[in-house]
């Protein structure tokens, strides 16, 4: 028997809104209880990622590390399943007469990469530089493996999608507002945040060749003058002769857009059928905006964009559309068959019941890691040894953090700007 699943009727967007609104607040008792309940559900990986992100934002680094570990264990089980289990077949069958939300959530590749970036930050905060490096190696391996796989499979997948289904004009019109946003990123599976973070860590550990490779990859993905200067600096190989030491500031801004459910009446051989699909409201996407960086009261720099995570999410959704469309058409056909059978057996009442069931269950799968930032930014300072006050400032928020710069070490500052405030923490890596 196929297990029932609340996802037939749930809207994950509503559930995740409370996580987003309290990102920089301690987890409330109701939220803790919700997580305890959900880690036993089919969406356990997604809830674990949300929980780990909330814990980290509240500087609960050890708790966040353990939660990410639990998510990775489940994710490995999902990724390594070589055979299709009977339960998975059951979920697939159920999804054909309900909606995709009953299927266990599949973590998109860019979310998997960011999860390992965050785990690396946890280890940096816990003074375990070696483990932080391991996590960044995992993130890089995922990105490079996916790059190879995508280059081989993209053409095949595109051809198959075109044979399987052509997106009706109604889809194109509904998603047209997202094209500009999706075009802001080069691909859906790599991001400069991960490469730049790794490069900074390799440089702090005196692994200059590895650092240069990843700075170059970051520049390829996000070609701006800021990253170009890092490439030039390592290419030149000039040692810093002044008694100044690097302070690298990573800023995560805003919140990734939330998916919404859109429904269109699509003409099919069975007549007009309602098809629901996940989309984004373009107005909820936030363009990155620079943050001023002050040192001891003086403005010395602005942040530069590393990765537009909101655009990654939008581009991922658009690329998934063709494959999802095939499923949606199959589902509408299956639901039509159920409705027709009910009409044959139970007359007008059965037809009406089938109509109601189809309308209620035709909901888009709007699940996603909702507490991710809208974008990631960076700036790099060189400061003399001693105590310094760093301020991160924009038109509505101002956060100060005191750091001690020591010889032969790199200081990392991680800021989060969300819900009209900025929070920050710092960690250091000695050579």
Residue pairs with C-beta under 8 A, 6 or more apart in sequence:
1 90
2 87
2 90
2 91
2 93
2 94
3 87
3 90
5 42
5 91
5 94
5 101
5 102
7 42
7 43
7 99
7 101
7 102
8 98
8 99
8 101
8 102
8 361
8 363
9 360
9 361
9 363
10 101
11 261
11 363
11 366
12 43
12 46
12 101
12 366
12 367
12 368
12 370
13 258
13 259
13 260
13 366
13 370
15 34
16 50
16 258
16 370
16 371
17 258
17 370
18 31
19 31
19 50
19 54
19 370
19 371
20 255
20 258
20 370
20 371
20 419
21 419
22 28
22 31
22 54
23 53
23 54
23 57
23 255
23 371
23 416
23 418
23 419
24 57
24 58
24 416
24 418
24 419
24 421
24 423
25 58
26 58
27 35
27 51
27 54
27 55
27 58
31 54
34 47
35 47
35 48
35 50
35 51
38 44
38 47
39 47
39 48
39 51
39 70
41 47
42 91
42 102
42 103
42 104
42 105
43 104
43 105
43 367
44 74
45 71
45 74
45 75
45 78
45 104
45 105
45 107
46 105
46 107
46 367
46 369
48 67
48 68
48 70
48 71
48 74
49 68
49 71
49 107
49 111
49 115
49 369
50 369
50 370
50 371
51 67
52 64
52 67
52 68
52 71
52 115
52 118
53 64
53 118
53 369
53 371
53 372
54 371
55 61
55 63
55 64
55 67
56 64
56 118
56 121
56 122
57 371
57 416
57 423
59 125
59 425
61 122
61 125
61 126
62 122
62 126
64 118
64 122
65 119
65 122
65 123
65 126
68 115
68 118
68 119
68 122
69 119
71 115
72 115
72 119
75 107
75 112
75 115
78 104
78 106
78 107
81 88
88 104
91 102
91 103
91 104
92 103
94 102
95 102
95 103
95 327
95 331
96 327
96 330
96 331
96 334
97 331
97 334
97 335
97 338
97 361
98 361
99 276
99 331
99 361
99 362
99 363
99 364
99 365
100 324
100 327
100 364
100 365
101 363
101 365
101 366
101 367
103 365
105 367
107 115
107 369
108 188
108 316
108 368
109 142
109 146
109 188
109 189
110 188
110 189
110 190
110 191
110 309
110 312
110 313
110 316
111 368
111 369
111 372
112 142
113 139
113 142
113 143
113 189
113 190
113 191
113 194
114 191
114 193
114 194
114 309
114 369
114 372
116 135
116 136
116 138
116 139
116 142
116 194
117 135
117 136
117 139
117 193
117 194
117 197
119 135
120 132
120 133
120 135
120 136
120 139
120 197
120 201
121 132
121 414
123 129
123 131
123 132
123 135
124 132
124 201
124 412
124 427
124 429
125 425
125 427
127 427
129 201
129 204
129 205
129 429
132 201
133 201
133 202
133 205
136 194
136 197
136 198
136 201
137 198
139 194
139 198
140 194
140 195
140 198
140 214
143 189
143 190
143 191
143 194
143 195
146 189
146 190
147 187
147 189
147 190
150 187
150 189
157 323
158 322
161 322
161 323
161 326
162 322
164 322
164 323
164 325
164 326
165 322
165 325
165 326
165 329
167 321
167 322
167 325
168 264
168 266
168 267
170 264
170 265
170 266
171 264
171 277
171 321
171 325
174 262
174 264
174 279
175 279
175 318
175 321
177 282
178 279
178 280
178 282
178 314
178 317
178 318
179 318
181 280
181 282
181 285
181 310
181 311
181 314
181 315
182 311
182 314
182 315
182 318
183 311
183 315
184 308
184 311
185 191
185 221
185 307
185 308
185 311
185 312
185 315
186 220
186 221
187 315
188 312
188 315
188 316
188 319
190 217
190 221
191 221
191 306
191 307
191 309
191 312
191 376
192 217
192 218
192 219
192 221
192 222
192 227
192 306
192 307
193 250
193 306
193 307
193 309
193 376
194 307
195 214
195 215
195 217
195 218
195 221
196 214
196 215
196 218
196 227
196 230
196 306
196 378
197 250
198 210
198 214
199 210
199 211
199 212
199 213
199 214
199 215
199 218
199 230
200 211
200 248
200 410
200 412
201 429
202 208
202 210
202 211
202 214
203 211
203 234
203 246
203 410
204 246
204 409
204 410
204 429
204 431
205 429
205 431
206 431
208 234
208 237
211 234
212 231
212 234
212 235
215 227
215 230
215 231
215 234
216 231
218 227
218 230
218 306
219 227
219 228
219 230
219 231
221 307
222 305
222 306
222 307
224 304
224 305
225 304
226 304
226 378
226 379
226 380
227 304
227 306
230 380
240 382
242 382
243 384
243 385
243 407
244 382
244 383
244 384
245 382
245 383
245 384
245 385
245 405
245 406
245 407
245 408
245 409
245 410
245 411
246 380
246 381
246 382
246 410
246 411
247 380
247 381
247 382
247 383
247 388
247 390
247 403
247 405
247 410
247 411
247 413
248 378
248 379
248 380
248 381
248 410
248 411
248 412
248 413
249 293
249 303
249 378
249 379
249 380
249 381
249 390
249 392
249 413
249 414
249 415
250 306
250 376
250 377
250 378
250 412
250 413
250 414
250 415
251 291
251 303
251 376
251 377
251 378
251 379
251 392
251 414
251 415
251 416
251 417
252 373
252 375
252 376
252 377
252 414
252 415
252 416
252 417
252 418
253 286
253 288
253 289
253 291
253 373
253 374
253 375
253 376
253 377
253 417
253 418
254 286
254 310
254 373
254 374
254 375
254 417
254 418
255 370
255 371
255 372
255 373
255 374
255 418
256 309
256 310
256 313
256 368
256 369
256 370
256 372
256 373
256 374
257 280
257 281
257 284
257 285
257 286
257 310
257 313
257 314
257 374
258 280
258 284
258 366
258 368
258 370
259 278
259 279
259 280
259 317
259 364
259 366
259 367
259 368
260 278
260 279
260 280
260 281
260 364
260 366
261 276
261 277
261 278
261 279
261 363
261 364
261 366
262 276
262 277
262 278
262 279
262 364
263 274
263 275
263 276
263 277
263 362
263 364
264 274
264 275
264 277
265 272
265 273
265 274
265 275
266 272
266 273
266 274
266 275
266 332
268 329
268 332
268 333
268 336
270 332
270 333
270 336
273 332
273 335
273 336
274 332
274 358
274 359
274 362
275 328
275 329
275 332
275 362
276 328
276 362
276 363
276 364
277 321
277 324
277 325
277 328
277 364
278 317
278 324
278 364
278 365
278 366
279 317
279 364
280 313
280 314
280 317
285 310
285 311
285 314
285 374
286 310
286 374
286 375
288 305
288 308
288 374
288 375
288 377
289 394
290 302
290 303
290 304
290 377
291 302
291 303
291 377
291 392
291 393
291 394
291 415
291 417
291 422
292 299
292 301
292 302
292 391
292 392
292 393
292 394
293 299
293 300
293 301
293 302
293 303
293 379
293 381
293 390
293 391
293 392
293 393
294 300
294 390
294 391
294 393
295 381
295 383
295 388
295 389
295 390
295 391
296 388
296 389
297 389
297 391
300 381
301 379
301 381
302 379
303 377
303 378
303 379
304 377
304 378
304 379
305 375
305 376
305 377
306 375
306 376
306 377
306 378
307 375
307 376
308 374
308 375
309 372
309 373
309 374
309 375
309 376
310 374
310 375
313 368
313 372
331 362
335 354
335 357
335 358
335 361
335 362
338 354
338 357
338 358
339 351
339 354
339 355
339 357
339 358
340 354
342 350
342 351
342 353
342 354
343 350
343 351
343 354
344 350
346 353
373 416
373 418
383 405
384 405
385 405
385 406
385 407
386 404
386 405
387 402
387 403
387 404
387 405
388 402
388 403
388 404
388 405
389 400
389 401
389 402
390 400
390 401
390 402
390 403
390 413
390 424
391 398
391 399
391 400
391 401
392 398
392 399
392 401
392 415
392 417
392 422
392 424
393 399
393 422
394 417
394 422
396 420
397 417
397 420
397 421
397 422
398 422
399 415
399 421
399 422
399 423
399 424
401 413
401 424
401 425
401 426
403 411
403 413
403 426
405 411
406 428
406 430
408 430
408 431
409 428
409 429
409 430
409 431
410 428
410 429
411 426
411 427
411 428
412 426
412 427
412 428
412 429
413 424
413 425
413 426
414 424
414 425
414 426
414 427
415 422
415 423
415 424
416 422
416 423
416 424
